[in-house]
Amino acid sequence: MTPVLPDGPLTSEAVGRLVRPYTVSDGRTRATSHFTLVTVVRATGAQTQGAFGLEHAQVLALCESPVSVAEVAARMQVPAAVVKVLLSDLAEGGAVVAGHAPPPSADHYARPDRDLLETIRDALLKRL
């Protein structure tokens, strides 16, 4: 049975975030592998070598399909530097690989959807 992972960081309404970002990476601030915000990573499906924690499992679950480092950080709601450290651990254990984004499709360069742009504009204007 697969454990149910929380969608975001562990938080409490009274005190805020329960686990500080630097504790997620065991105090490490530098990744051992080179990742940029736009590096695309994906899970290999191989058995991992090494013991990983809950945060590593969350990162691995997000990498089931190709995803950028920035997207993983945003979904986990932790700084990108922390995600890079976790991804380095997983890459060294053979659980994830870095690759390139798939080439853009023919539709990629099509004109943007006007309705979508107007919806975004309206939402931004409401926030001002």
Secondary structure, 3 states (H helix, E strand, C coil): CCCCCCCCCCEECCCEECCCHHHHCCCCCCCCCCCCCCCEEEECCCCCCCCCCHHHHHHHHHCCCCEEHHHHHHHHCCCHHHHHHHHHHHHHCCCEEEECCCCCCHHHHCCCCHHHHHHHHHHHHHHC
